[in-house]
Amino acid sequence: MVAHTYAYLSDTHFEPGTYVLFAALCGAASYIAVPAVQRLAIPEASPTLPLAASLGLTFSYNVTIGIPVYIEIAKVIGSWFPGT
């Protein structure tokens, strides 16, 4: 929605893959940042479980299920914005 709004307001045309990539990067931000922040916030906690969960579960989900879902969402939201 953010990328479509930006494209609409700036009168810019993006390819559908741009919207999907933006969604994937937004979805990936949490599993990239959380282990590092958790390590700083709770130094005595083991970083292995959050890192394994981030890479093993979230990344796998994002690649196998998330990206196809993002493609469909980009199509639906794209129909709301004429000319994007």
PDB file of N, CA, C and O in Angstrom, chain B, residues numbered from 101:
ATOM      1  N   MET B 101       0.833  -1.184   0.000  1.00  0.00           N
ATOM      2  CA  MET B 101       0.000   0.000   0.000  1.00  0.00           C
ATOM      3  C   MET B 101       0.884   1.256   0.000  1.00  0.00           C
ATOM      4  O   MET B 101       0.587   2.219  -0.707  1.00  0.00           O
ATOM      5  N   VAL B 102       1.950   1.249   0.777  1.00  0.00           N
ATOM      6  CA  VAL B 102       2.848   2.400   0.861  1.00  0.00           C
ATOM      7  C   VAL B 102       3.518   2.652  -0.487  1.00  0.00           C
ATOM      8  O   VAL B 102       3.571   3.791  -0.951  1.00  0.00           O
ATOM      9  N   ALA B 103       4.022   1.608  -1.109  1.00  0.00           N
ATOM     10  CA  ALA B 103       4.701   1.761  -2.398  1.00  0.00           C
ATOM     11  C   ALA B 103       3.731   2.219  -3.480  1.00  0.00           C
ATOM     12  O   ALA B 103       4.091   3.047  -4.317  1.00  0.00           O
ATOM     13  N   HIS B 104       2.521   1.700  -3.477  1.00  0.00           N
ATOM     14  CA  HIS B 104       1.521   2.126  -4.455  1.00  0.00           C
ATOM     15  C   HIS B 104       1.140   3.591  -4.240  1.00  0.00           C
ATOM     16  O   HIS B 104       0.985   4.345  -5.201  1.00  0.00           O
ATOM     17  N   THR B 105       0.992   3.987  -2.989  1.00  0.00           N
ATOM     18  CA  THR B 105       0.664   5.380  -2.687  1.00  0.00           C
ATOM     19  C   THR B 105       1.788   6.304  -3.143  1.00  0.00           C
ATOM     20  O   THR B 105       1.540   7.359  -3.725  1.00  0.00           O
ATOM     21  N   TYR B 106       3.028   5.894  -2.870  1.00  0.00           N
ATOM     22  CA  TYR B 106       4.172   6.689  -3.311  1.00  0.00           C
ATOM     23  C   TYR B 106       4.193   6.825  -4.838  1.00  0.00           C
ATOM     24  O   TYR B 106       4.390   7.919  -5.366  1.00  0.00           O
ATOM     25  N   ALA B 107       3.993   5.731  -5.524  1.00  0.00           N
ATOM     26  CA  ALA B 107       3.999   5.758  -6.996  1.00  0.00           C
ATOM     27  C   ALA B 107       2.884   6.650  -7.519  1.00  0.00           C
ATOM     28  O   ALA B 107       3.078   7.402  -8.474  1.00  0.00           O
ATOM     29  N   TYR B 108       1.732   6.567  -6.898  1.00  0.00           N
ATOM     30  CA  TYR B 108       0.593   7.377  -7.334  1.00  0.00           C
ATOM     31  C   TYR B 108       0.849   8.870  -7.099  1.00  0.00           C
ATOM     32  O   TYR B 108       0.628   9.690  -7.990  1.00  0.00           O
ATOM     33  N   LEU B 109       1.311   9.214  -5.903  1.00  0.00           N
ATOM     34  CA  LEU B 109       1.531  10.613  -5.566  1.00  0.00           C
ATOM     35  C   LEU B 109       2.698  11.241  -6.330  1.00  0.00           C
ATOM     36  O   LEU B 109       2.676  12.433  -6.637  1.00  0.00           O
ATOM     37  N   SER B 110       3.707  10.441  -6.631  1.00  0.00           N
ATOM     38  CA  SER B 110       4.864  10.971  -7.352  1.00  0.00           C
ATOM     39  C   SER B 110       4.740  10.802  -8.867  1.00  0.00           C
ATOM     40  O   SER B 110       5.656  11.144  -9.615  1.00  0.00           O
ATOM     41  N   ASP B 111       3.610  10.278  -9.306  1.00  0.00           N
ATOM     42  CA  ASP B 111       3.354  10.034 -10.728  1.00  0.00           C
ATOM     43  C   ASP B 111       4.479   9.203 -11.348  1.00  0.00           C
ATOM     44  O   ASP B 111       4.983   9.509 -12.428  1.00  0.00           O
ATOM     45  N   THR B 112       4.851   8.156 -10.636  1.00  0.00           N
ATOM     46  CA  THR B 112       5.911   7.251 -11.060  1.00  0.00           C
ATOM     47  C   THR B 112       5.305   5.907 -11.414  1.00  0.00           C
ATOM     48  O   THR B 112       4.349   5.463 -10.778  1.00  0.00           O
ATOM     49  N   HIS B 113       5.857   5.262 -12.421  1.00  0.00           N
ATOM     50  CA  HIS B 113       5.386   3.926 -12.786  1.00  0.00           C
ATOM     51  C   HIS B 113       6.427   2.897 -12.355  1.00  0.00           C
ATOM     52  O   HIS B 113       7.579   2.946 -12.786  1.00  0.00           O
ATOM     53  N   PHE B 114       6.018   1.983 -11.516  1.00  0.00           N
ATOM     54  CA  PHE B 114       6.885   0.886 -11.094  1.00  0.00           C
ATOM     55  C   PHE B 114       6.367  -0.403 -11.725  1.00  0.00           C
ATOM     56  O   PHE B 114       5.168  -0.567 -11.951  1.00  0.00           O
ATOM     57  N   GLU B 115       7.287  -1.298 -11.998  1.00  0.00           N
ATOM     58  CA  GLU B 115       6.911  -2.636 -12.446  1.00  0.00           C
ATOM     59  C   GLU B 115       6.335  -3.395 -11.249  1.00  0.00           C
ATOM     60  O   GLU B 115       6.657  -3.066 -10.107  1.00  0.00           O
ATOM     61  N   PRO B 116       5.491  -4.402 -11.486  1.00  0.00           N
ATOM     62  CA  PRO B 116       4.908  -5.155 -10.369  1.00  0.00           C
ATOM     63  C   PRO B 116       5.948  -5.759  -9.428  1.00  0.00           C
ATOM     64  O   PRO B 116       5.704  -5.870  -8.227  1.00  0.00           O
ATOM     65  N   GLY B 117       7.096  -6.148  -9.959  1.00  0.00           N
ATOM     66  CA  GLY B 117       8.135  -6.727  -9.117  1.00  0.00           C
ATOM     67  C   GLY B 117       8.675  -5.763  -8.081  1.00  0.00           C
ATOM     68  O   GLY B 117       9.149  -6.189  -7.028  1.00  0.00           O
ATOM     69  N   THR B 118       8.611  -4.474  -8.361  1.00  0.00           N
ATOM     70  CA  THR B 118       9.066  -3.469  -7.402  1.00  0.00           C
ATOM     71  C   THR B 118       8.204  -3.500  -6.152  1.00  0.00           C
ATOM     72  O   THR B 118       8.716  -3.423  -5.035  1.00  0.00           O
ATOM     73  N   TYR B 119       6.912  -3.612  -6.338  1.00  0.00           N
ATOM     74  CA  TYR B 119       5.997  -3.673  -5.195  1.00  0.00           C
ATOM     75  C   TYR B 119       6.221  -4.947  -4.388  1.00  0.00           C
ATOM     76  O   TYR B 119       6.183  -4.931  -3.158  1.00  0.00           O
ATOM     77  N   VAL B 120       6.451  -6.038  -5.088  1.00  0.00           N
ATOM     78  CA  VAL B 120       6.686  -7.321  -4.415  1.00  0.00           C
ATOM     79  C   VAL B 120       7.998  -7.273  -3.634  1.00  0.00           C
ATOM     80  O   VAL B 120       8.064  -7.732  -2.493  1.00  0.00           O
ATOM     81  N   LEU B 121       9.039  -6.717  -4.252  1.00  0.00           N
ATOM     82  CA  LEU B 121      10.326  -6.599  -3.569  1.00  0.00           C
ATOM     83  C   LEU B 121      10.206  -5.709  -2.341  1.00  0.00           C
ATOM     84  O   LEU B 121      10.767  -6.031  -1.293  1.00  0.00           O
ATOM     85  N   PHE B 122       9.491  -4.605  -2.448  1.00  0.00           N
ATOM     86  CA  PHE B 122       9.282  -3.719  -1.304  1.00  0.00           C
ATOM     87  C   PHE B 122       8.583  -4.471  -0.174  1.00  0.00           C
ATOM     88  O   PHE B 122       8.976  -4.355   0.987  1.00  0.00           O
ATOM     89  N   ALA B 123       7.553  -5.237  -0.511  1.00  0.00           N
ATOM     90  CA  ALA B 123       6.826  -6.007   0.512  1.00  0.00           C
ATOM     91  C   ALA B 123       7.723  -7.066   1.146  1.00  0.00           C
ATOM     92  O   ALA B 123       7.688  -7.265   2.361  1.00  0.00           O
ATOM     93  N   ALA B 124       8.524  -7.743   0.329  1.00  0.00           N
ATOM     94  CA  ALA B 124       9.423  -8.772   0.865  1.00  0.00           C
ATOM     95  C   ALA B 124      10.468  -8.160   1.784  1.00  0.00           C
ATOM     96  O   ALA B 124      10.781  -8.728   2.830  1.00  0.00           O
ATOM     97  N   LEU B 125      11.010  -7.010   1.407  1.00  0.00           N
ATOM     98  CA  LEU B 125      11.997  -6.355   2.262  1.00  0.00           C
ATOM     99  C   LEU B 125      11.379  -5.857   3.563  1.00  0.00           C
ATOM    100  O   LEU B 125      12.009  -5.934   4.618  1.00  0.00           O
ATOM    101  N   CYS B 126      10.160  -5.349   3.496  1.00  0.00           N
ATOM    102  CA  CYS B 126       9.479  -4.945   4.730  1.00  0.00           C
ATOM    103  C   CYS B 126       9.207  -6.152   5.620  1.00  0.00           C
ATOM    104  O   CYS B 126       9.346  -6.074   6.840  1.00  0.00           O
ATOM    105  N   GLY B 127       8.821  -7.265   5.007  1.00  0.00           N
ATOM    106  CA  GLY B 127       8.589  -8.477   5.773  1.00  0.00           C
ATOM    107  C   GLY B 127       9.866  -9.051   6.355  1.00  0.00           C
ATOM    108  O   GLY B 127       9.836  -9.698   7.401  1.00  0.00           O
ATOM    109  N   ALA B 128      10.994  -8.819   5.683  1.00  0.00           N
ATOM    110  CA  ALA B 128      12.275  -9.360   6.137  1.00  0.00           C
ATOM    111  C   ALA B 128      12.913  -8.512   7.226  1.00  0.00           C
ATOM    112  O   ALA B 128      13.789  -8.991   7.946  1.00  0.00           O
ATOM    113  N   ALA B 129      12.494  -7.277   7.356  1.00  0.00           N
ATOM    114  CA  ALA B 129      13.144  -6.375   8.314  1.00  0.00           C
ATOM    115  C   ALA B 129      13.099  -6.920   9.733  1.00  0.00           C
ATOM    116  O   ALA B 129      14.059  -6.756  10.485  1.00  0.00           O
ATOM    117  N   SER B 130      12.020  -7.555  10.105  1.00  0.00           N
ATOM    118  CA  SER B 130      11.907  -8.038  11.480  1.00  0.00           C
ATOM    119  C   SER B 130      12.858  -9.192  11.764  1.00  0.00           C
ATOM    120  O   SER B 130      13.468  -9.231  12.833  1.00  0.00           O
ATOM    121  N   TYR B 131      12.998 -10.124  10.840  1.00  0.00           N
ATOM    122  CA  TYR B 131      13.867 -11.249  11.161  1.00  0.00           C
ATOM    123  C   TYR B 131      15.332 -10.935  10.956  1.00  0.00           C
ATOM    124  O   TYR B 131      16.188 -11.732  11.342  1.00  0.00           O
ATOM    125  N   ILE B 132      15.644  -9.812  10.367  1.00  0.00           N
ATOM    126  CA  ILE B 132      17.031  -9.377  10.287  1.00  0.00           C
ATOM    127  C   ILE B 132      17.411  -8.606  11.551  1.00  0.00           C
ATOM    128  O   ILE B 132      18.500  -8.797  12.091  1.00  0.00           O
ATOM    129  N   ALA B 133      16.527  -7.747  12.016  1.00  0.00           N
ATOM    130  CA  ALA B 133      16.846  -6.851  13.126  1.00  0.00           C
ATOM    131  C   ALA B 133      16.645  -7.467  14.504  1.00  0.00           C
ATOM    132  O   ALA B 133      17.391  -7.156  15.433  1.00  0.00           O
ATOM    133  N   VAL B 134      15.658  -8.328  14.650  1.00  0.00           N
ATOM    134  CA  VAL B 134      15.304  -8.818  15.984  1.00  0.00           C
ATOM    135  C   VAL B 134      16.442  -9.557  16.691  1.00  0.00           C
ATOM    136  O   VAL B 134      16.681  -9.276  17.866  1.00  0.00           O
ATOM    137  N   PRO B 135      17.155 -10.480  16.052  1.00  0.00           N
ATOM    138  CA  PRO B 135      18.232 -11.145  16.798  1.00  0.00           C
ATOM    139  C   PRO B 135      19.303 -10.173  17.305  1.00  0.00           C
ATOM    140  O   PRO B 135      19.825 -10.346  18.407  1.00  0.00           O
ATOM    141  N   ALA B 136      19.626  -9.167  16.518  1.00  0.00           N
ATOM    142  CA  ALA B 136      20.634  -8.195  16.963  1.00  0.00           C
ATOM    143  C   ALA B 136      20.113  -7.353  18.116  1.00  0.00           C
ATOM    144  O   ALA B 136      20.832  -7.113  19.085  1.00  0.00           O
ATOM    145  N   VAL B 137      18.884  -6.911  18.018  1.00  0.00           N
ATOM    146  CA  VAL B 137      18.298  -6.107  19.095  1.00  0.00           C
ATOM    147  C   VAL B 137      18.124  -6.949  20.346  1.00  0.00           C
ATOM    148  O   VAL B 137      18.371  -6.475  21.454  1.00  0.00           O
ATOM    149  N   GLN B 138      17.705  -8.179  20.178  1.00  0.00           N
ATOM    150  CA  GLN B 138      17.531  -9.076  21.327  1.00  0.00           C
ATOM    151  C   GLN B 138      18.855  -9.308  22.023  1.00  0.00           C
ATOM    152  O   GLN B 138      18.908  -9.387  23.250  1.00  0.00           O
ATOM    153  N   ARG B 139      19.909  -9.415  21.264  1.00  0.00           N
ATOM    154  CA  ARG B 139      21.245  -9.632  21.833  1.00  0.00           C
ATOM    155  C   ARG B 139      21.673  -8.427  22.670  1.00  0.00           C
ATOM    156  O   ARG B 139      22.309  -8.591  23.711  1.00  0.00           O
ATOM    157  N   LEU B 140      21.331  -7.230  22.227  1.00  0.00           N
ATOM    158  CA  LEU B 140      21.666  -6.021  22.985  1.00  0.00           C
ATOM    159  C   LEU B 140      20.756  -5.852  24.201  1.00  0.00           C
ATOM    160  O   LEU B 140      21.215  -5.448  25.269  1.00  0.00           O
ATOM    161  N   ALA B 141      19.483  -6.156  24.041  1.00  0.00           N
ATOM    162  CA  ALA B 141      18.525  -5.953  25.127  1.00  0.00           C
ATOM    163  C   ALA B 141      18.670  -6.978  26.237  1.00  0.00           C
ATOM    164  O   ALA B 141      18.506  -6.654  27.414  1.00  0.00           O
ATOM    165  N   ILE B 142      18.977  -8.213  25.866  1.00  0.00           N
ATOM    166  CA  ILE B 142      19.096  -9.294  26.854  1.00  0.00           C
ATOM    167  C   ILE B 142      20.415 -10.016  26.600  1.00  0.00           C
ATOM    168  O   ILE B 142      20.423 -11.071  25.967  1.00  0.00           O
ATOM    169  N   PRO B 143      21.525  -9.469  27.078  1.00  0.00           N
ATOM    170  CA  PRO B 143      22.830 -10.050  26.757  1.00  0.00           C
ATOM    171  C   PRO B 143      23.017 -11.480  27.250  1.00  0.00           C
ATOM    172  O   PRO B 143      23.779 -12.241  26.655  1.00  0.00           O
ATOM    173  N   GLU B 144      22.343 -11.852  28.314  1.00  0.00           N
ATOM    174  CA  GLU B 144      22.518 -13.207  28.835  1.00  0.00           C
ATOM    175  C   GLU B 144      21.717 -14.259  28.070  1.00  0.00           C
ATOM    176  O   GLU B 144      21.906 -15.457  28.280  1.00  0.00           O
ATOM    177  N   ALA B 145      20.832 -13.821  27.193  1.00  0.00           N
ATOM    178  CA  ALA B 145      20.026 -14.760  26.405  1.00  0.00           C
ATOM    179  C   ALA B 145      20.862 -15.339  25.265  1.00  0.00           C
ATOM    180  O   ALA B 145      21.727 -14.666  24.705  1.00  0.00           O
ATOM    181  N   SER B 146      20.592 -16.566  24.945  1.00  0.00           N
ATOM    182  CA  SER B 146      21.285 -17.226  23.851  1.00  0.00           C
ATOM    183  C   SER B 146      20.730 -16.723  22.506  1.00  0.00           C
ATOM    184  O   SER B 146      19.514 -16.695  22.318  1.00  0.00           O
ATOM    185  N   PRO B 147      21.595 -16.333  21.588  1.00  0.00           N
ATOM    186  CA  PRO B 147      21.106 -15.838  20.294  1.00  0.00           C
ATOM    187  C   PRO B 147      20.735 -16.945  19.316  1.00  0.00           C
ATOM    188  O   PRO B 147      20.197 -16.660  18.246  1.00  0.00           O
ATOM    189  N   THR B 148      21.009 -18.194  19.659  1.00  0.00           N
ATOM    190  CA  THR B 148      20.811 -19.270  18.688  1.00  0.00           C
ATOM    191  C   THR B 148      19.343 -19.521  18.352  1.00  0.00           C
ATOM    192  O   THR B 148      19.000 -19.681  17.181  1.00  0.00           O
ATOM    193  N   LEU B 149      18.481 -19.557  19.349  1.00  0.00           N
ATOM    194  CA  LEU B 149      17.070 -19.847  19.068  1.00  0.00           C
ATOM    195  C   LEU B 149      16.414 -18.739  18.245  1.00  0.00           C
ATOM    196  O   LEU B 149      15.767 -19.046  17.244  1.00  0.00           O
ATOM    197  N   PRO B 150      16.552 -17.461  18.624  1.00  0.00           N
ATOM    198  CA  PRO B 150      15.941 -16.431  17.773  1.00  0.00           C
ATOM    199  C   PRO B 150      16.530 -16.399  16.363  1.00  0.00           C
ATOM    200  O   PRO B 150      15.806 -16.161  15.396  1.00  0.00           O
ATOM    201  N   LEU B 151      17.819 -16.635  16.241  1.00  0.00           N
ATOM    202  CA  LEU B 151      18.438 -16.626  14.919  1.00  0.00           C
ATOM    203  C   LEU B 151      17.959 -17.814  14.088  1.00  0.00           C
ATOM    204  O   LEU B 151      17.671 -17.671  12.900  1.00  0.00           O
ATOM    205  N   ALA B 152      17.875 -18.981  14.716  1.00  0.00           N
ATOM    206  CA  ALA B 152      17.383 -20.165  14.009  1.00  0.00           C
ATOM    207  C   ALA B 152      15.920 -19.986  13.603  1.00  0.00           C
ATOM    208  O   ALA B 152      15.529 -20.354  12.495  1.00  0.00           O
ATOM    209  N   ALA B 153      15.122 -19.426  14.496  1.00  0.00           N
ATOM    210  CA  ALA B 153      13.715 -19.192  14.165  1.00  0.00           C
ATOM    211  C   ALA B 153      13.589 -18.165  13.046  1.00  0.00           C
ATOM    212  O   ALA B 153      12.759 -18.311  12.149  1.00  0.00           O
ATOM    213  N   SER B 154      14.411 -17.134  13.105  1.00  0.00           N
ATOM    214  CA  SER B 154      14.362 -16.091  12.077  1.00  0.00           C
ATOM    215  C   SER B 154      14.705 -16.651  10.715  1.00  0.00           C
ATOM    216  O   SER B 154      13.957 -16.465   9.755  1.00  0.00           O
ATOM    217  N   LEU B 155      15.813 -17.325  10.629  1.00  0.00           N
ATOM    218  CA  LEU B 155      16.274 -17.821   9.332  1.00  0.00           C
ATOM    219  C   LEU B 155      15.549 -19.085   8.905  1.00  0.00           C
ATOM    220  O   LEU B 155      15.207 -19.245   7.733  1.00  0.00           O
ATOM    221  N   GLY B 156      15.317 -19.974   9.844  1.00  0.00           N
ATOM    222  CA  GLY B 156      14.709 -21.258   9.497  1.00  0.00           C
ATOM    223  C   GLY B 156      13.222 -21.194   9.242  1.00  0.00           C
ATOM    224  O   GLY B 156      12.714 -21.876   8.352  1.00  0.00           O
ATOM    225  N   LEU B 157      12.520 -20.388  10.006  1.00  0.00           N
ATOM    226  CA  LEU B 157      11.067 -20.337   9.871  1.00  0.00           C
ATOM    227  C   LEU B 157      10.591 -19.136   9.061  1.00  0.00           C
ATOM    228  O   LEU B 157       9.919 -19.288   8.041  1.00  0.00           O
ATOM    229  N   THR B 158      10.940 -17.961   9.521  1.00  0.00           N
ATOM    230  CA  THR B 158      10.410 -16.749   8.895  1.00  0.00           C
ATOM    231  C   THR B 158      10.918 -16.579   7.477  1.00  0.00           C
ATOM    232  O   THR B 158      10.133 -16.280   6.578  1.00  0.00           O
ATOM    233  N   PHE B 159      12.207 -16.761   7.255  1.00  0.00           N
ATOM    234  CA  PHE B 159      12.765 -16.609   5.916  1.00  0.00           C
ATOM    235  C   PHE B 159      12.151 -17.635   4.969  1.00  0.00           C
ATOM    236  O   PHE B 159      11.763 -17.301   3.849  1.00  0.00           O
ATOM    237  N   SER B 160      12.066 -18.874   5.416  1.00  0.00           N
ATOM    238  CA  SER B 160      11.478 -19.931   4.572  1.00  0.00           C
ATOM    239  C   SER B 160      10.028 -19.620   4.227  1.00  0.00           C
ATOM    240  O   SER B 160       9.598 -19.793   3.086  1.00  0.00           O
ATOM    241  N   TYR B 161       9.288 -19.166   5.214  1.00  0.00           N
ATOM    242  CA  TYR B 161       7.887 -18.802   4.980  1.00  0.00           C
ATOM    243  C   TYR B 161       7.787 -17.643   3.994  1.00  0.00           C
ATOM    244  O   TYR B 161       6.969 -17.662   3.074  1.00  0.00           O
ATOM    245  N   ASN B 162       8.630 -16.637   4.199  1.00  0.00           N
ATOM    246  CA  ASN B 162       8.586 -15.462   3.345  1.00  0.00           C
ATOM    247  C   ASN B 162       8.889 -15.823   1.892  1.00  0.00           C
ATOM    248  O   ASN B 162       8.257 -15.288   0.981  1.00  0.00           O
ATOM    249  N   VAL B 163       9.826 -16.704   1.670  1.00  0.00           N
ATOM    250  CA  VAL B 163      10.205 -17.079   0.305  1.00  0.00           C
ATOM    251  C   VAL B 163       9.163 -17.990  -0.333  1.00  0.00           C
ATOM    252  O   VAL B 163       8.809 -17.791  -1.495  1.00  0.00           O
ATOM    253  N   THR B 164       8.667 -18.981   0.395  1.00  0.00           N
ATOM    254  CA  THR B 164       7.764 -19.963  -0.213  1.00  0.00           C
ATOM    255  C   THR B 164       6.314 -19.511  -0.275  1.00  0.00           C
ATOM    256  O   THR B 164       5.624 -19.767  -1.261  1.00  0.00           O
ATOM    257  N   ILE B 165       5.853 -18.849   0.758  1.00  0.00           N
ATOM    258  CA  ILE B 165       4.442 -18.451   0.816  1.00  0.00           C
ATOM    259  C   ILE B 165       4.286 -16.942   0.694  1.00  0.00           C
ATOM    260  O   ILE B 165       3.376 -16.460   0.020  1.00  0.00           O
ATOM    261  N   GLY B 166       5.165 -16.204   1.340  1.00  0.00           N
ATOM    262  CA  GLY B 166       5.040 -14.750   1.382  1.00  0.00           C
ATOM    263  C   GLY B 166       5.096 -14.095   0.019  1.00  0.00           C
ATOM    264  O   GLY B 166       4.235 -13.275  -0.299  1.00  0.00           O
ATOM    265  N   ILE B 167       6.082 -14.430  -0.796  1.00  0.00           N
ATOM    266  CA  ILE B 167       6.241 -13.759  -2.093  1.00  0.00           C
ATOM    267  C   ILE B 167       5.037 -13.989  -3.010  1.00  0.00           C
ATOM    268  O   ILE B 167       4.564 -13.026  -3.614  1.00  0.00           O
ATOM    269  N   PRO B 168       4.520 -15.207  -3.144  1.00  0.00           N
ATOM    270  CA  PRO B 168       3.297 -15.356  -3.955  1.00  0.00           C
ATOM    271  C   PRO B 168       2.110 -14.555  -3.400  1.00  0.00           C
ATOM    272  O   PRO B 168       1.303 -14.019  -4.159  1.00  0.00           O
ATOM    273  N   VAL B 169       2.017 -14.485  -2.084  1.00  0.00           N
ATOM    274  CA  VAL B 169       0.948 -13.682  -1.477  1.00  0.00           C
ATOM    275  C   VAL B 169       1.166 -12.205  -1.771  1.00  0.00           C
ATOM    276  O   VAL B 169       0.216 -11.486  -2.080  1.00  0.00           O
ATOM    277  N   TYR B 170       2.421 -11.744  -1.676  1.00  0.00           N
ATOM    278  CA  TYR B 170       2.735 -10.342  -1.976  1.00  0.00           C
ATOM    279  C   TYR B 170       2.400 -10.006  -3.429  1.00  0.00           C
ATOM    280  O   TYR B 170       1.945  -8.899  -3.719  1.00  0.00           O
ATOM    281  N   ILE B 171       2.619 -10.943  -4.333  1.00  0.00           N
ATOM    282  CA  ILE B 171       2.285 -10.715  -5.742  1.00  0.00           C
ATOM    283  C   ILE B 171       0.783 -10.485  -5.899  1.00  0.00           C
ATOM    284  O   ILE B 171       0.360  -9.560  -6.593  1.00  0.00           O
ATOM    285  N   GLU B 172      -0.008 -11.320  -5.260  1.00  0.00           N
ATOM    286  CA  GLU B 172      -1.462 -11.167  -5.351  1.00  0.00           C
ATOM    287  C   GLU B 172      -1.933  -9.879  -4.696  1.00  0.00           C
ATOM    288  O   GLU B 172      -2.824  -9.207  -5.215  1.00  0.00           O
ATOM    289  N   ILE B 173      -1.344  -9.533  -3.563  1.00  0.00           N
ATOM    290  CA  ILE B 173      -1.711  -8.284  -2.890  1.00  0.00           C
ATOM    291  C   ILE B 173      -1.350  -7.092  -3.774  1.00  0.00           C
ATOM    292  O   ILE B 173      -2.126  -6.143  -3.882  1.00  0.00           O
ATOM    293  N   ALA B 174      -0.174  -7.137  -4.407  1.00  0.00           N
ATOM    294  CA  ALA B 174       0.243  -6.041  -5.296  1.00  0.00           C
ATOM    295  C   ALA B 174      -0.736  -5.893  -6.459  1.00  0.00           C
ATOM    296  O   ALA B 174      -1.029  -4.774  -6.880  1.00  0.00           O
ATOM    297  N   LYS B 175      -1.239  -6.997  -6.977  1.00  0.00           N
ATOM    298  CA  LYS B 175      -2.216  -6.929  -8.069  1.00  0.00           C
ATOM    299  C   LYS B 175      -3.517  -6.278  -7.611  1.00  0.00           C
ATOM    300  O   LYS B 175      -4.075  -5.423  -8.299  1.00  0.00           O
ATOM    301  N   VAL B 176      -3.985  -6.692  -6.446  1.00  0.00           N
ATOM    302  CA  VAL B 176      -5.251  -6.158  -5.931  1.00  0.00           C
ATOM    303  C   VAL B 176      -5.111  -4.671  -5.632  1.00  0.00           C
ATOM    304  O   VAL B 176      -5.939  -3.865  -6.058  1.00  0.00           O
ATOM    305  N   ILE B 177      -4.067  -4.315  -4.904  1.00  0.00           N
ATOM    306  CA  ILE B 177      -3.891  -2.908  -4.543  1.00  0.00           C
ATOM    307  C   ILE B 177      -3.594  -2.077  -5.785  1.00  0.00           C
ATOM    308  O   ILE B 177      -4.012  -0.922  -5.864  1.00  0.00           O
ATOM    309  N   GLY B 178      -2.884  -2.641  -6.751  1.00  0.00           N
ATOM    310  CA  GLY B 178      -2.612  -1.933  -7.991  1.00  0.00           C
ATOM    311  C   GLY B 178      -3.869  -1.554  -8.744  1.00  0.00           C
ATOM    312  O   GLY B 178      -3.901  -0.538  -9.437  1.00  0.00           O
ATOM    313  N   SER B 179      -4.899  -2.362  -8.611  1.00  0.00           N
ATOM    314  CA  SER B 179      -6.164  -2.048  -9.298  1.00  0.00           C
ATOM    315  C   SER B 179      -6.873  -0.863  -8.654  1.00  0.00           C
ATOM    316  O   SER B 179      -7.743  -0.247  -9.270  1.00  0.00           O
ATOM    317  N   TRP B 180      -6.505  -0.543  -7.416  1.00  0.00           N
ATOM    318  CA  TRP B 180      -7.109   0.607  -6.721  1.00  0.00           C
ATOM    319  C   TRP B 180      -6.515   1.930  -7.186  1.00  0.00           C
ATOM    320  O   TRP B 180      -7.154   2.975  -7.065  1.00  0.00           O
ATOM    321  N   PHE B 181      -5.290   1.890  -7.720  1.00  0.00           N
ATOM    322  CA  PHE B 181      -4.573   3.096  -8.123  1.00  0.00           C
ATOM    323  C   PHE B 181      -4.473   3.125  -9.656  1.00  0.00           C
ATOM    324  O   PHE B 181      -3.685   2.376 -10.233  1.00  0.00           O
ATOM    325  N   PRO B 182      -5.242   3.957 -10.301  1.00  0.00           N
ATOM    326  CA  PRO B 182      -5.159   4.010 -11.762  1.00  0.00           C
ATOM    327  C   PRO B 182      -3.810   4.552 -12.224  1.00  0.00           C
ATOM    328  O   PRO B 182      -3.301   5.533 -11.682  1.00  0.00           O
ATOM    329  N   GLY B 183      -3.247   3.902 -13.224  1.00  0.00           N
ATOM    330  CA  GLY B 183      -2.007   4.377 -13.811  1.00  0.00           C
ATOM    331  C   GLY B 183      -0.737   3.937 -13.103  1.00  0.00           C
ATOM    332  O   GLY B 183       0.348   4.376 -13.485  1.00  0.00           O
ATOM    333  N   THR B 184      -0.829   3.083 -12.082  1.00  0.00           N
ATOM    334  CA  THR B 184       0.402   2.610 -11.428  1.00  0.00           C
ATOM    335  C   THR B 184       0.716   1.213 -11.883  1.00  0.00           C
ATOM    336  O   THR B 184       1.712   0.632 -11.451  1.00  0.00           O
TER     337      THR B 184
END
